[in-house]
């Protein structure tokens, strides 16, 4: 593996993927989340953009023309502007592929083939290349070329209807504002790339990775995948939901015999431990509504703070319902160093670090977000273009590369 063109950013001390070169053609969330993870682990990630920049560069909040949403997903990456619909742009990519370890793209299936940059077209340039394609439904099959974004995949996967089934009295699916499919698929892509790199260390060969957002979302419905095959009696009240207190709500998880028994002590119902309605797990599930009614008879008499204090003291997993702002202010987040301060042209802001720590490597976001096209000249020079050719390259009128 080579030394990065410009070295690691000053704040990126990670070395797990040091020397790894990644070409990132992805946009919006799923692909950029994957490649941001690679960048945090030390990889040199080269983000390929059009002259207009990718759409997330205008996603609020925007300060001085710089989006922190874009920054959160792309901090630590290099920015290279190319026109992929021009022969010169495609040729530049092919030269970069020769020195790359990984390529990530999340175009609709068929786009990279039309650009003559699909895996079949480039594998001979670099047989060791790990080529990762992320798409809504996968690269093949009757749905492969359908357009897809996370909210559509949430609906298509059954996830939204599965979620709705846990909302008594509701018949209209929820609005979608949190894009689970994008983040989850990006993480699966990261894992597959890591596995392919390990395999390559033995075989010396690269491969094509085909990641499906639909299948990624289906992996969240663990119970429902089985319930769709075998009949299971539904409970009248879902097992996990808000418990009312005198001034709010808490969530508690009664997922073991020990926590059930502890909770019965907390609410002053120790006799229910041997009550035929609740003593066995199967009977408890069938009578869950009665059990929770009894819990709320107690919880409504105490404040949220007092409820949590009693539950925590007895080892019953529980939490108040918090906003993201409140969660980020948790001292645990500060203790873990979960937030990193980064900079772009609009100033400083905070992003989440990866949610794991390693004993022999620092896992951390880089310190700054590249400006659009900041590294174009350096990479064009690396692949052998002269100063005149670089000037001519930059002067070419841009055309859209997304289609």
C-alpha positions as a LaTeX table, in Angstrom:
\begin{tabular}{lrrr}
\hline
Residue & $x$ (\AA) & $y$ (\AA) & $z$ (\AA) \\
\hline
Unk1 & 0.00 & 0.00 & 0.00 \\
Unk2 & 1.16 & 3.54 & $-0.80$ \\
Unk3 & 1.59 & 6.66 & 1.26 \\
Unk4 & $-1.38$ & 9.01 & 0.82 \\
Unk5 & $-0.93$ & 11.77 & $-1.77$ \\
Unk6 & $-1.29$ & 14.55 & 0.74 \\
Unk7 & $-0.91$ & 12.51 & 3.91 \\
Unk8 & $-3.56$ & 12.16 & 6.56 \\
Unk9 & $-5.35$ & 15.28 & 7.72 \\
Unk10 & $-3.74$ & 16.79 & 10.79 \\
Unk11 & $-6.40$ & 15.57 & 13.20 \\
Unk12 & $-6.75$ & 12.06 & 11.82 \\
Unk13 & $-4.51$ & 9.78 & 13.90 \\
Unk14 & $-6.17$ & 6.56 & 12.77 \\
Unk15 & $-3.90$ & 3.99 & 11.16 \\
Unk16 & $-6.06$ & 0.90 & 10.65 \\
Unk17 & $-6.60$ & 1.73 & 6.95 \\
Unk18 & $-3.56$ & 3.97 & 6.52 \\
Unk19 & $-2.32$ & 3.78 & 2.92 \\
Unk20 & $-5.65$ & 2.60 & 1.56 \\
Unk21 & $-6.90$ & 4.63 & $-1.42$ \\
Unk22 & $-10.64$ & 4.89 & $-2.00$ \\
Unk23 & $-12.39$ & 6.46 & $-4.99$ \\
Unk24 & $-15.77$ & 7.71 & $-3.82$ \\
Unk25 & $-18.39$ & 8.33 & $-6.52$ \\
Unk26 & $-21.28$ & 8.20 & $-4.06$ \\
Unk27 & $-23.74$ & 10.93 & $-3.15$ \\
Unk28 & $-26.33$ & 11.79 & $-0.50$ \\
Unk29 & $-26.05$ & 9.47 & 2.54 \\
Unk30 & $-25.53$ & 5.70 & 2.16 \\
Unk31 & $-22.29$ & 5.74 & 0.15 \\
Unk32 & $-20.83$ & 8.83 & 1.81 \\
Unk33 & $-21.54$ & 7.33 & 5.25 \\
Unk34 & $-19.60$ & 4.22 & 4.25 \\
Unk35 & $-16.64$ & 6.18 & 2.89 \\
Unk36 & $-16.64$ & 8.56 & 5.86 \\
Unk37 & $-16.14$ & 5.46 & 8.02 \\
Unk38 & $-13.20$ & 4.44 & 5.82 \\
Unk39 & $-11.76$ & 7.95 & 6.10 \\
Unk40 & $-12.09$ & 7.91 & 9.89 \\
Unk41 & $-10.11$ & 4.68 & 9.88 \\
Unk42 & $-7.27$ & 6.36 & 7.99 \\
Unk43 & $-8.05$ & 5.70 & 4.32 \\
Unk44 & $-7.33$ & 8.33 & 1.69 \\
Unk45 & $-10.82$ & 8.90 & 0.30 \\
Unk46 & $-11.01$ & 10.83 & $-2.97$ \\
Unk47 & $-14.53$ & 12.18 & $-3.48$ \\
Unk48 & $-15.33$ & 12.54 & $-7.18$ \\
Unk49 & $-17.76$ & 15.42 & $-7.78$ \\
Unk50 & $-19.20$ & 17.41 & $-10.64$ \\
Unk51 & $-18.36$ & 21.09 & $-11.01$ \\
Unk52 & $-21.62$ & 21.94 & $-9.24$ \\
Unk53 & $-20.79$ & 19.70 & $-6.30$ \\
Unk54 & $-23.04$ & 16.97 & $-4.98$ \\
Unk55 & $-26.55$ & 17.76 & $-3.78$ \\
Unk56 & $-25.74$ & 17.45 & $-0.05$ \\
Unk57 & $-23.55$ & 20.57 & $-0.27$ \\
Unk58 & $-26.79$ & 22.60 & $-0.17$ \\
Unk59 & $-28.52$ & 20.59 & 2.59 \\
Unk60 & $-29.38$ & 22.74 & 5.67 \\
Unk61 & $-27.93$ & 23.89 & 7.93 \\
Unk62 & $-25.80$ & 26.03 & 5.57 \\
Unk63 & $-23.44$ & 28.75 & 6.81 \\
Unk64 & $-21.41$ & 30.86 & 4.37 \\
Unk65 & $-22.35$ & 28.42 & 1.60 \\
Unk66 & $-21.14$ & 25.38 & 3.57 \\
Unk67 & $-23.49$ & 22.61 & 4.71 \\
Unk68 & $-22.75$ & 20.92 & 8.02 \\
Unk69 & $-24.88$ & 17.95 & 6.91 \\
Unk70 & $-22.52$ & 17.53 & 3.95 \\
Unk71 & $-19.54$ & 18.06 & 6.25 \\
Unk72 & $-20.70$ & 15.41 & 8.70 \\
Unk73 & $-20.76$ & 12.83 & 5.89 \\
Unk74 & $-17.63$ & 13.94 & 4.05 \\
Unk75 & $-15.14$ & 15.30 & 6.56 \\
Unk76 & $-11.61$ & 14.05 & 5.94 \\
Unk77 & $-12.13$ & 13.28 & 2.24 \\
Unk78 & $-10.27$ & 14.85 & $-0.68$ \\
Unk79 & $-12.35$ & 16.60 & $-3.35$ \\
Unk80 & $-11.68$ & 16.02 & $-7.04$ \\
Unk81 & $-13.92$ & 17.64 & $-9.67$ \\
Unk82 & $-14.34$ & 15.67 & $-12.91$ \\
Unk83 & $-16.83$ & 15.62 & $-15.77$ \\
Unk84 & $-17.62$ & 11.92 & $-16.07$ \\
Unk85 & $-19.46$ & 12.46 & $-19.34$ \\
Unk86 & $-16.32$ & 13.72 & $-21.03$ \\
Unk87 & $-13.68$ & 11.33 & $-22.45$ \\
Unk88 & $-10.98$ & 13.22 & $-20.54$ \\
Unk89 & $-12.86$ & 12.80 & $-17.27$ \\
Unk90 & $-13.35$ & 9.08 & $-17.80$ \\
Unk91 & $-9.71$ & 8.66 & $-18.75$ \\
Unk92 & $-8.66$ & 10.46 & $-15.56$ \\
Unk93 & $-10.79$ & 8.05 & $-13.52$ \\
Unk94 & $-9.29$ & 5.04 & $-15.27$ \\
Unk95 & $-5.79$ & 6.24 & $-14.41$ \\
Unk96 & $-6.79$ & 6.75 & $-10.78$ \\
Unk97 & $-8.34$ & 3.29 & $-10.64$ \\
Unk98 & $-4.94$ & 1.84 & $-11.43$ \\
Unk99 & $-3.70$ & 3.08 & $-8.05$ \\
Unk100 & $-6.90$ & 2.58 & $-6.03$ \\
Unk101 & $-7.74$ & $-0.12$ & $-3.51$ \\
Unk102 & $-11.47$ & 0.51 & $-3.25$ \\
Unk103 & $-14.16$ & 2.15 & $-5.40$ \\
Unk104 & $-17.59$ & 3.01 & $-3.99$ \\
Unk105 & $-20.56$ & 4.11 & $-6.08$ \\
Unk106 & $-24.29$ & 4.40 & $-5.49$ \\
Unk107 & $-25.61$ & 5.37 & $-8.89$ \\
Unk108 & $-28.70$ & 3.63 & $-10.17$ \\
Unk109 & $-27.62$ & 0.30 & $-11.74$ \\
Unk110 & $-26.59$ & 0.84 & $-15.34$ \\
Unk111 & $-25.15$ & 4.34 & $-14.95$ \\
Unk112 & $-21.56$ & 3.24 & $-14.40$ \\
Unk113 & $-21.88$ & 0.81 & $-17.30$ \\
Unk114 & $-23.00$ & 3.62 & $-19.61$ \\
Unk115 & $-20.00$ & 5.64 & $-18.44$ \\
Unk116 & $-17.80$ & 2.59 & $-19.18$ \\
Unk117 & $-16.67$ & 2.62 & $-15.56$ \\
Unk118 & $-18.51$ & $-0.47$ & $-14.30$ \\
Unk119 & $-16.61$ & $-3.31$ & $-12.67$ \\
Unk120 & $-16.41$ & $-5.37$ & $-15.87$ \\
Unk121 & $-14.92$ & $-2.38$ & $-17.71$ \\
Unk122 & $-12.24$ & $-1.57$ & $-15.12$ \\
Unk123 & $-11.29$ & $-4.86$ & $-13.45$ \\
Unk124 & $-8.45$ & $-5.45$ & $-15.92$ \\
Unk125 & $-6.97$ & $-2.04$ & $-15.10$ \\
Unk126 & $-6.55$ & $-3.11$ & $-11.48$ \\
Unk127 & $-7.32$ & $-6.78$ & $-10.64$ \\
Unk128 & $-6.91$ & $-5.99$ & $-6.93$ \\
Unk129 & $-9.68$ & $-3.37$ & $-6.90$ \\
Unk130 & $-12.53$ & $-3.81$ & $-4.41$ \\
Unk131 & $-15.51$ & $-2.32$ & $-6.26$ \\
Unk132 & $-18.57$ & $-1.66$ & $-4.08$ \\
Unk133 & $-21.95$ & $-0.82$ & $-5.64$ \\
Unk134 & $-24.77$ & 0.38 & $-3.39$ \\
Unk135 & $-28.29$ & 0.52 & $-4.81$ \\
Unk136 & $-31.92$ & 0.38 & $-3.75$ \\
Unk137 & $-32.69$ & $-3.16$ & $-4.82$ \\
Unk138 & $-29.37$ & $-4.67$ & $-5.90$ \\
Unk139 & $-27.57$ & $-4.73$ & $-9.24$ \\
Unk140 & $-29.73$ & $-7.43$ & $-10.87$ \\
Unk141 & $-33.33$ & $-8.55$ & $-10.89$ \\
Unk142 & $-36.70$ & $-7.12$ & $-11.95$ \\
Unk143 & $-36.47$ & $-4.12$ & $-9.60$ \\
Unk144 & $-32.78$ & $-3.36$ & $-10.08$ \\
Unk145 & $-33.14$ & $-0.20$ & $-12.17$ \\
Unk146 & $-36.00$ & 1.33 & $-10.21$ \\
Unk147 & $-35.10$ & 4.67 & $-8.60$ \\
Unk148 & $-34.89$ & 4.46 & $-4.83$ \\
Unk149 & $-34.20$ & 6.62 & $-1.82$ \\
Unk150 & $-34.35$ & 5.64 & 1.83 \\
Unk151 & $-38.03$ & 6.56 & 2.46 \\
Unk152 & $-39.08$ & 4.45 & $-0.54$ \\
Unk153 & $-37.01$ & 1.51 & 0.72 \\
Unk154 & $-38.54$ & 1.87 & 4.19 \\
Unk155 & $-41.95$ & 1.35 & 2.61 \\
Unk156 & $-40.86$ & $-1.37$ & 0.16 \\
Unk157 & $-39.13$ & $-3.45$ & 2.84 \\
Unk158 & $-42.17$ & $-3.74$ & 5.08 \\
Unk159 & $-40.35$ & $-1.79$ & 7.79 \\
Unk160 & $-42.94$ & 0.99 & 8.02 \\
Unk161 & $-45.89$ & $-1.38$ & 8.24 \\
Unk162 & $-44.04$ & $-3.47$ & 10.81 \\
Unk163 & $-43.46$ & $-0.31$ & 12.85 \\
Unk164 & $-47.11$ & 0.69 & 12.46 \\
Unk165 & $-48.21$ & $-2.66$ & 13.89 \\
Unk166 & $-46.71$ & $-1.58$ & 17.22 \\
Unk167 & $-48.86$ & 1.59 & 17.36 \\
Unk168 & $-52.30$ & 0.59 & 18.73 \\
Unk169 & $-55.22$ & 2.37 & 17.10 \\
Unk170 & $-53.13$ & 3.67 & 14.20 \\
Unk171 & $-53.76$ & 2.86 & 10.53 \\
Unk172 & $-51.80$ & 5.54 & 8.62 \\
Unk173 & $-48.02$ & 4.93 & 8.26 \\
Unk174 & $-45.69$ & 7.47 & 9.83 \\
Unk175 & $-43.92$ & 10.19 & 7.91 \\
Unk176 & $-40.24$ & 9.39 & 7.28 \\
Unk177 & $-37.63$ & 11.84 & 8.48 \\
Unk178 & $-34.86$ & 9.61 & 9.79 \\
Unk179 & $-33.13$ & 7.63 & 7.07 \\
Unk180 & $-32.33$ & 4.27 & 8.64 \\
Unk181 & $-31.88$ & 2.58 & 5.25 \\
Unk182 & $-29.07$ & 4.91 & 4.22 \\
Unk183 & $-27.05$ & 4.63 & 7.41 \\
Unk184 & $-27.60$ & 0.88 & 7.78 \\
Unk185 & $-26.68$ & 0.15 & 4.16 \\
Unk186 & $-23.56$ & 2.29 & 4.47 \\
Unk187 & $-22.47$ & 0.26 & 7.49 \\
Unk188 & $-23.09$ & $-3.03$ & 5.66 \\
Unk189 & $-21.04$ & $-1.72$ & 2.73 \\
Unk190 & $-18.22$ & $-0.80$ & 5.12 \\
Unk191 & $-18.28$ & $-4.31$ & 6.60 \\
Unk192 & $-18.30$ & $-5.97$ & 3.19 \\
Unk193 & $-15.39$ & $-3.82$ & 2.01 \\
Unk194 & $-13.41$ & $-4.71$ & 5.13 \\
Unk195 & $-14.09$ & $-8.42$ & 4.56 \\
Unk196 & $-13.08$ & $-8.15$ & 0.89 \\
Unk197 & $-9.84$ & $-6.43$ & 1.85 \\
Unk198 & $-9.06$ & $-9.26$ & 4.27 \\
Unk199 & $-9.83$ & $-11.82$ & 1.57 \\
Unk200 & $-7.61$ & $-9.92$ & $-0.86$ \\
Unk201 & $-4.72$ & $-10.11$ & 1.58 \\
Unk202 & $-4.69$ & $-13.85$ & 0.96 \\
Unk203 & $-5.88$ & $-14.16$ & $-2.62$ \\
Unk204 & $-4.36$ & $-11.01$ & $-4.10$ \\
Unk205 & $-7.61$ & $-10.47$ & $-6.00$ \\
Unk206 & $-10.29$ & $-7.82$ & $-5.83$ \\
Unk207 & $-14.00$ & $-8.36$ & $-6.34$ \\
Unk208 & $-17.35$ & $-6.69$ & $-6.91$ \\
Unk209 & $-19.60$ & $-6.05$ & $-3.89$ \\
Unk210 & $-23.33$ & $-5.60$ & $-4.52$ \\
Unk211 & $-25.14$ & $-4.02$ & $-1.53$ \\
Unk212 & $-28.94$ & $-3.80$ & $-1.50$ \\
Unk213 & $-30.76$ & $-1.20$ & 0.59 \\
Unk214 & $-33.93$ & $-3.33$ & 0.47 \\
Unk215 & $-32.20$ & $-6.35$ & 1.96 \\
Unk216 & $-30.38$ & $-4.16$ & 4.47 \\
Unk217 & $-33.70$ & $-2.84$ & 5.78 \\
Unk218 & $-35.20$ & $-6.31$ & 5.91 \\
Unk219 & $-32.39$ & $-7.27$ & 8.29 \\
Unk220 & $-33.92$ & $-4.90$ & 10.87 \\
Unk221 & $-37.19$ & $-6.83$ & 10.98 \\
Unk222 & $-35.77$ & $-9.86$ & 12.77 \\
Unk223 & $-38.98$ & $-10.97$ & 14.43 \\
Unk224 & $-41.20$ & $-10.03$ & 11.51 \\
Unk225 & $-39.20$ & $-12.14$ & 9.05 \\
Unk226 & $-40.13$ & $-15.17$ & 11.14 \\
Unk227 & $-43.66$ & $-14.02$ & 11.95 \\
Unk228 & $-44.34$ & $-13.68$ & 8.23 \\
Unk229 & $-43.62$ & $-17.41$ & 7.87 \\
Unk230 & $-45.21$ & $-18.80$ & 11.04 \\
Unk231 & $-48.29$ & $-17.66$ & 12.92 \\
Unk232 & $-47.58$ & $-16.01$ & 16.26 \\
Unk233 & $-50.29$ & $-14.76$ & 18.58 \\
Unk234 & $-50.08$ & $-10.98$ & 18.91 \\
Unk235 & $-50.19$ & $-9.28$ & 22.30 \\
Unk236 & $-52.86$ & $-6.65$ & 22.95 \\
Unk237 & $-50.22$ & $-4.20$ & 24.06 \\
Unk238 & $-46.73$ & $-4.11$ & 22.46 \\
Unk239 & $-43.98$ & $-5.19$ & 24.84 \\
Unk240 & $-41.85$ & $-2.07$ & 24.55 \\
Unk241 & $-43.47$ & 1.32 & 24.77 \\
Unk242 & $-43.86$ & 4.44 & 26.90 \\
Unk243 & $-44.81$ & 4.06 & 30.54 \\
Unk244 & $-46.60$ & 7.11 & 31.92 \\
Unk245 & $-45.27$ & 8.92 & 34.97 \\
Unk246 & $-46.74$ & 11.90 & 36.83 \\
Unk247 & $-44.90$ & 14.32 & 34.55 \\
Unk248 & $-43.90$ & 12.42 & 31.41 \\
Unk249 & $-42.94$ & 9.01 & 30.08 \\
Unk250 & $-40.14$ & 6.49 & 30.43 \\
Unk251 & $-39.11$ & 3.44 & 28.45 \\
Unk252 & $-38.27$ & 0.26 & 30.31 \\
Unk253 & $-37.15$ & $-3.05$ & 28.87 \\
Unk254 & $-38.28$ & $-6.17$ & 30.72 \\
Unk255 & $-36.31$ & $-8.71$ & 28.73 \\
Unk256 & $-35.20$ & $-11.25$ & 31.33 \\
Unk257 & $-36.54$ & $-13.06$ & 34.36 \\
Unk258 & $-34.26$ & $-11.05$ & 36.61 \\
Unk259 & $-35.52$ & $-7.68$ & 35.35 \\
Unk260 & $-39.14$ & $-8.87$ & 35.60 \\
Unk261 & $-38.65$ & $-9.93$ & 39.19 \\
Unk262 & $-36.82$ & $-6.71$ & 40.05 \\
Unk263 & $-39.59$ & $-4.62$ & 38.51 \\
Unk264 & $-42.24$ & $-6.41$ & 40.56 \\
Unk265 & $-40.34$ & $-5.45$ & 43.70 \\
Unk266 & $-40.09$ & $-1.82$ & 42.54 \\
Unk267 & $-43.83$ & $-1.48$ & 41.92 \\
Unk268 & $-44.73$ & $-3.23$ & 45.17 \\
Unk269 & $-46.17$ & $-6.35$ & 43.56 \\
Unk270 & $-43.78$ & $-9.17$ & 44.60 \\
Unk271 & $-46.72$ & $-11.63$ & 44.59 \\
Unk272 & $-47.00$ & $-11.23$ & 40.82 \\
Unk273 & $-43.71$ & $-13.09$ & 40.42 \\
Unk274 & $-45.63$ & $-16.33$ & 41.11 \\
Unk275 & $-48.97$ & $-15.14$ & 39.73 \\
Unk276 & $-50.15$ & $-17.68$ & 37.09 \\
Unk277 & $-50.77$ & $-14.79$ & 34.67 \\
Unk278 & $-47.13$ & $-13.69$ & 34.76 \\
Unk279 & $-44.93$ & $-16.41$ & 36.24 \\
Unk280 & $-44.02$ & $-17.99$ & 32.91 \\
Unk281 & $-42.75$ & $-15.94$ & 29.97 \\
Unk282 & $-45.40$ & $-17.30$ & 27.59 \\
Unk283 & $-48.21$ & $-16.45$ & 30.03 \\
Unk284 & $-46.66$ & $-13.06$ & 30.69 \\
Unk285 & $-46.70$ & $-12.22$ & 26.98 \\
Unk286 & $-50.36$ & $-13.22$ & 26.73 \\
Unk287 & $-51.25$ & $-11.01$ & 29.70 \\
Unk288 & $-48.84$ & $-8.20$ & 28.91 \\
Unk289 & $-51.52$ & $-5.49$ & 28.88 \\
Unk290 & $-52.60$ & $-6.38$ & 32.42 \\
Unk291 & $-49.00$ & $-6.43$ & 33.58 \\
Unk292 & $-48.27$ & $-2.99$ & 32.12 \\
Unk293 & $-51.50$ & $-1.58$ & 33.51 \\
Unk294 & $-50.23$ & $-2.63$ & 36.93 \\
Unk295 & $-46.84$ & $-1.04$ & 36.28 \\
Unk296 & $-48.49$ & 2.24 & 35.29 \\
Unk297 & $-50.66$ & 2.21 & 38.42 \\
Unk298 & $-47.36$ & 2.70 & 40.25 \\
Unk299 & $-45.48$ & 4.86 & 37.73 \\
Unk300 & $-48.25$ & 7.47 & 37.48 \\
Unk301 & $-47.75$ & 8.26 & 41.16 \\
Unk302 & $-44.08$ & 9.25 & 40.77 \\
Unk303 & $-42.11$ & 11.71 & 38.68 \\
Unk304 & $-40.01$ & 10.63 & 35.74 \\
Unk305 & $-36.86$ & 11.32 & 37.76 \\
Unk306 & $-38.09$ & 9.27 & 40.73 \\
Unk307 & $-39.25$ & 6.47 & 38.43 \\
Unk308 & $-35.85$ & 6.23 & 36.75 \\
Unk309 & $-34.03$ & 6.36 & 40.08 \\
Unk310 & $-36.03$ & 3.42 & 41.41 \\
Unk311 & $-35.65$ & 1.39 & 38.21 \\
Unk312 & $-31.91$ & 2.05 & 37.92 \\
Unk313 & $-31.33$ & 1.13 & 41.55 \\
Unk314 & $-32.99$ & $-2.24$ & 40.91 \\
Unk315 & $-31.17$ & $-2.86$ & 37.63 \\
Unk316 & $-34.21$ & $-2.46$ & 35.35 \\
Unk317 & $-33.05$ & $-1.03$ & 31.99 \\
Unk318 & $-34.84$ & 2.28 & 31.47 \\
Unk319 & $-34.54$ & 5.78 & 30.11 \\
Unk320 & $-36.45$ & 9.00 & 29.82 \\
Unk321 & $-37.49$ & 9.99 & 26.31 \\
Unk322 & $-34.88$ & 12.51 & 25.22 \\
Unk323 & $-34.35$ & 14.79 & 22.26 \\
Unk324 & $-31.17$ & 14.38 & 20.22 \\
Unk325 & $-29.97$ & 17.67 & 21.72 \\
Unk326 & $-30.45$ & 16.22 & 25.20 \\
Unk327 & $-28.75$ & 12.96 & 24.25 \\
Unk328 & $-25.71$ & 14.81 & 22.89 \\
Unk329 & $-25.44$ & 16.70 & 26.19 \\
Unk330 & $-25.20$ & 13.43 & 28.17 \\
Unk331 & $-21.93$ & 13.32 & 30.16 \\
Unk332 & $-21.44$ & 9.79 & 28.80 \\
Unk333 & $-21.06$ & 11.24 & 25.30 \\
Unk334 & $-18.38$ & 13.64 & 26.54 \\
Unk335 & $-16.62$ & 10.87 & 28.49 \\
Unk336 & $-16.45$ & 8.69 & 25.38 \\
Unk337 & $-15.23$ & 11.51 & 23.14 \\
Unk338 & $-18.17$ & 10.73 & 20.87 \\
Unk339 & $-18.18$ & 14.18 & 19.27 \\
Unk340 & $-15.39$ & 15.70 & 17.20 \\
Unk341 & $-15.10$ & 19.38 & 16.31 \\
Unk342 & $-14.41$ & 19.94 & 12.62 \\
Unk343 & $-14.17$ & 22.97 & 10.36 \\
Unk344 & $-15.32$ & 24.05 & 6.93 \\
Unk345 & $-15.57$ & 27.42 & 5.19 \\
Unk346 & $-18.43$ & 28.39 & 7.47 \\
Unk347 & $-16.61$ & 27.76 & 10.74 \\
Unk348 & $-16.57$ & 25.04 & 13.37 \\
Unk349 & $-19.23$ & 22.42 & 14.10 \\
Unk350 & $-19.44$ & 19.00 & 15.72 \\
Unk351 & $-19.87$ & 15.58 & 14.13 \\
Unk352 & $-20.17$ & 12.12 & 15.60 \\
Unk353 & $-17.11$ & 9.93 & 15.72 \\
Unk354 & $-17.56$ & 6.26 & 14.88 \\
Unk355 & $-19.32$ & 4.45 & 17.73 \\
Unk356 & $-16.45$ & 2.13 & 18.58 \\
Unk357 & $-13.01$ & 2.42 & 20.14 \\
Unk358 & $-9.92$ & 0.34 & 19.40 \\
Unk359 & $-7.14$ & $-0.38$ & 21.86 \\
Unk360 & $-4.37$ & $-0.05$ & 19.26 \\
Unk361 & $-5.73$ & 2.68 & 16.98 \\
Unk362 & $-7.34$ & 6.07 & 17.36 \\
Unk363 & $-10.75$ & 6.12 & 15.70 \\
Unk364 & $-11.57$ & 9.74 & 14.97 \\
Unk365 & $-12.92$ & 12.14 & 12.37 \\
Unk366 & $-10.48$ & 14.40 & 10.56 \\
Unk367 & $-10.44$ & 18.10 & 11.40 \\
Unk368 & $-11.68$ & 19.73 & 8.23 \\
Unk369 & $-13.99$ & 19.40 & 5.25 \\
Unk370 & $-12.42$ & 19.91 & 1.83 \\
Unk371 & $-13.68$ & 22.68 & $-0.42$ \\
Unk372 & $-15.17$ & 21.66 & $-3.76$ \\
Unk373 & $-12.38$ & 20.66 & $-6.12$ \\
Unk374 & $-9.65$ & 21.47 & $-3.61$ \\
Unk375 & $-7.48$ & 18.53 & $-4.65$ \\
Unk376 & $-8.26$ & 18.42 & $-8.38$ \\
Unk377 & $-4.93$ & 19.84 & $-9.51$ \\
Unk378 & $-2.90$ & 17.53 & $-7.24$ \\
Unk379 & $-4.57$ & 14.38 & $-8.53$ \\
Unk380 & $-4.49$ & 15.44 & $-12.17$ \\
Unk381 & $-0.80$ & 16.12 & $-11.78$ \\
Unk382 & $-0.32$ & 12.72 & $-10.12$ \\
Unk383 & $-1.84$ & 10.89 & $-13.09$ \\
Unk384 & 0.53 & 12.64 & $-15.47$ \\
Unk385 & $-1.25$ & 15.69 & $-16.84$ \\
Unk386 & 0.90 & 18.68 & $-17.73$ \\
Unk387 & 0.19 & 22.17 & $-16.44$ \\
Unk388 & $-1.31$ & 23.10 & $-19.82$ \\
Unk389 & $-3.50$ & 19.98 & $-19.80$ \\
Unk390 & $-4.64$ & 20.72 & $-16.26$ \\
Unk391 & $-5.53$ & 24.28 & $-17.25$ \\
Unk392 & $-7.43$ & 22.99 & $-20.27$ \\
Unk393 & $-9.18$ & 20.39 & $-18.11$ \\
Unk394 & $-10.40$ & 23.04 & $-15.69$ \\
Unk395 & $-11.61$ & 25.27 & $-18.51$ \\
Unk396 & $-13.93$ & 22.66 & $-20.02$ \\
Unk397 & $-17.64$ & 23.49 & $-19.60$ \\
Unk398 & $-19.24$ & 21.09 & $-17.09$ \\
Unk399 & $-22.01$ & 18.63 & $-17.91$ \\
Unk400 & $-24.04$ & 16.67 & $-15.42$ \\
Unk401 & $-22.68$ & 13.22 & $-14.54$ \\
Unk402 & $-25.85$ & 11.95 & $-12.87$ \\
Unk403 & $-28.26$ & 10.16 & $-15.09$ \\
\hline
\end{tabular}
